[in-house]
Amino acid sequence: MMDQTVSFDFFIRLVRKYWRAIVSFTLVGLIVAAGLTFFVITPKYQSSVQILVNRENTNAATEYAGQQADVQMITTYKELIAGQVVLKPTQQQLSERYGIERSLNTLKSEVSVTSTTNSQVFSIAVTDANAKASATIANQIARSFKNQVQKIIKVNNVTIVAPAETPSGAVSPKKPLNMLIGLVVGLLLGFFYAAIRMLTDRRVHDADFLTDDLGLASLGLVNHQNQYSIKKQVSNLTVAHPTHDNQITSQTMKRV
């Protein structure tokens, strides 16, 4: 009934009645997640290169101020790296030297720049569908940045601290997480389906519903048998006791 109260007892009855459906939905969710993870979603690989940019200071008194200025300039470096100033020459070099074809929009979406607070070192990370290409792109962006920053900001002291290397494994999709999500989603859908079925079920399945839920008094139970069942039982009685009196009784009952 739609006015059933969703309680712990309702939950127990739901699981007992529809546990097969709940298990089926859970397995389907797990299978769908596995299919998407292993056969549909393209694996992504990430490689990063670390860069240090600082200015040479001949005066020790101004060295600390120079370092702070370099830290603040990292925001500017991020904008340069994500813009056409660096990505355009990177695209050309990738095509000419390595045969890697990527559009500017693709390169922009693949590149991310991260830095640590009060540190002059920042990282350029590239996420690509090809493991080797991710390292090649990251290193080429670092070289292009080094060349462009010398022309634009007149900074000559740019050091590639740690070049990018080919990653050994994919960073996405996260297989265990995807499988867990599929399992949970399937389980929730199973419970949702079972709850809808139970809340919209208006049939009376047993006498307990009449006495416990509706508060009606039980006066007794009447067994129901169809006409075919009665005839079959009478026929069995006739075969089991083939006497004249029993045959008369059987014929009388059939007339009734």
N, C-alpha and C positions, 0 to 999 in steps of 0.2 A: 504494500500500500504506500502511496506517496506521503502519508502523514506518519510513517514509521520514524521513531526516534533513533538517530544514529548514536548508538552507545557501544560499550565494550561487548555486550551480549550480541548486538547486531553484527559487530565485526567478526565475532567467533562464528556465528551462523553463516555469515557471508563466506568465510574461508572454508568452512566444512562443505558448503553446497557448491561453490564455484572454484575449488582449488585447482581443478584441471585447467580451467580457462586462465586462471592467474599464472600457473606454471607455463602454459602455452604462450601467453603474451610475453612473459619474461624471456623465454627461449627465443622467440621471434625477434625481440629487441636486441638480444645478444648477437644473434646471427646477422641481423641487418647492420649493426655496428661493426662487426668483424668484416663483413663484405665491403662496407665503405672504407674501412681503415686499410685493408690489405689490397683491395682491387680497384678502388675508385679514386681516393684521395692521392694526389701526387706528393711523394716525399719531398721535403725541403731540407737543405743543408745550409749551415751557417758557418762562416769563417770571418775572423776579425784580425785587423792589423792595428798595432798601437803606435801612436805618433807623439813625439815631444817637440813642442815649439817654445823656444825661449830666446831672449835677446841677450846679446853679449854686453855686459856692463863693465866698464873699466874702473868705475868708481864703486867701492864697496858700500858706500853710504846709500847709493841708489839701487843696489842689487835687490833688496827686499821689495821696494816699490815696483821694480821692473817685473819681479815674479808675480806680484799681485795683478799687475796690468796684463801679463800673459794669461793668467787664469781667467780674467774677465773677457779677454779676447776670444776664448774658446767658443762663446756664443756666436761670434762673428764667423769663426771657422766652420761651425756647423752649418750656417746659412750658405757659405761658399760651397761646401761639399755637396749639399743637397740641391744646388742650383746648376744652371747650365754652364757657369764659368768653369766648373771642374768636370761635370758629367759629359759635356760636349766633347772635349779632347779625350776623355776616357773612352767614350763610345767609338771614336775614330781609331784609337790605338788598339782597342779590343778587336775591332774588325780587321785592321791591317796586319797586326802582329800575331793574333791568336785565332782568328777566324770565328770569334764569338760575336754573334749579332744580337744586340739588345737595343730596344728603343729607349729614348730618354725617359719616358714615363715608367717603363719597366725598371730601369736603373734607379730612378727616384724612389719607387716603391720598395725596392730591394735593400736600399741603403738606410742604415740607422747609425747615429753618432751618440756615444755615451761618454760621460766623464765623471770623475770623482771630485767631490767638493775639495777645494783648495789644492788641487793637483794640476800640474801643467801637462800631464799625460792624458790623452783621450783616445778612444777606440772607434774605429770605423768597422762596422759589422755589415756583412752582405749575406742575404738569405736567397738562395737560388735552388732551382730544381736539379742542378748538376753540381756534384760535390767539388770537382776540380775547378769548375768555372767560378764557384763562389770565392775560392782563394785567389784565383787570377784576377777577378774583378776587384776584390778588396785591395790587392797590392797595386793594381793600376790606378785606382782612385787615389791611393796614398801618393804615388809618384806624380800624378797630375796635380794634386793639391800642393805638393811641394814646389812644383814649377810655377803654378799660378799665384801662390801667396807671395812669392818673391817679386813678381811683377806688380801685384796690386798693392800689397801692404809694405813691401820692401823689407820683408823678414827673411834673412838668409839662414838662420840657424834652425832648420827643420830636420829632425832626426826620426827615422823609422826605427823605433825601439824593437819591435817584434813583428816580423813579416807574417802574413797570413799563411796558414798551412791547410792542406786538404783535410777536411773533417772526416773522421772515421765512421760517424753515424749520423742519421737524420735527426733534426730537432723537432720535426713535425711530419706526420701526425703522431701524437702521444698515444701509443697503442694501449697501454693499460688504462689510461684515463678514458679513452673513447669506449673501451669495452665496459668499463664501469658505468659510464653514462648510458650506454645502450641497455645494460642490465637494469638500472634504476628506472629508466623511462618505460621499458617494457613492463616492469613490475607495477608501476603507477597506472599505466594504461589497463593492465589486468584488473587491478582493484577498482578502477573507474568503471570498466565494463561490468564487473560483477555487481557493483553498487547500483548502477542504473538498472540492471536486470532485476535486482531484488526490490528496489524501490518502486518499480513500475509493475511488479508482479501482483495481480489482483486475485489470484487463485488461492483457495483454501486447501492446503496440503495435508493438514492433520487436525485432530480435535484439540490439540493444545492451543492452537491459534484462537479458536472460538472461546475457550475457557480463560486462557491467560491474557490474551490481547484484547478481546472484545468483552470479557467479563460475563459471558453467558453460562447458564447452568447446564451441565451435561445430564441428560435423561437416559442415555444409553446409546448403543451403536447398533445399527441395522445393516446387516450384510446385504449386498446387492449381487444378484446373479442374473445373467441374461437368459433368454429363452433357449438358446442353443446349449448352454451349460446344464439347464434343467433337463432337457431332453436327453442329453448324453448320460446324465446320472441315472435317469429312469431306464434308459436302454441297458446300462450296466447291471442294474438290479434285475432286469428281466433275464439277461444271459446268466447271471450268477445263480438264480433260483428259477429254473424253467418248470415251475409247477403250474397247474391250472389256475389256482387261486391267485398266484402272483401275476399271471398274465392278465387276469380279469382286473386286478388292482392297477396294473400298468395302463390298460386301456382306459380305465376310469379316470386315472390321473391325467392322461393325455387329453380326454374330453374337457376336463376342468381347465 
